[in-house]
């Protein structure tokens, strides 16, 4: 996920502007893994500028889906609807 998604220029720029991403190694920081109920890796956690957890998604997220999640957060849609509702509204996962 690091190489394919997080290290791309467009994702890095967006992460630096609007949300915080942190990477946790459950072996070296088990207290953080416990506090966030991490059951597997990778798990993506995105925070707002105050450190409030906005979203937690287990498993690998591809670049296209990661960009959709960022649009959900940066557009402040999370204040009005769930991620599932946003994805439905955007037609993500619909089969024509």
C-alpha angles and dihedrals in degrees: 000000000000096000098035099042119005098045095053113110097236094050094044091051093049093046091052093052107043118009138025123236123194132188120217128196103205091203095058098031106033092156091062091047090052094046090054096039092238109183099171144006137287099033116167117218120180123192135194123236092276094053095255112148109245100176142359120194123178121218137022117324118200122224096259093050092044089054089051091052090049090051089052090053102037091047088054090236088138087072091061107030145012121265089249091055091047092051091050091048090051091047094241110163095012115135108217 
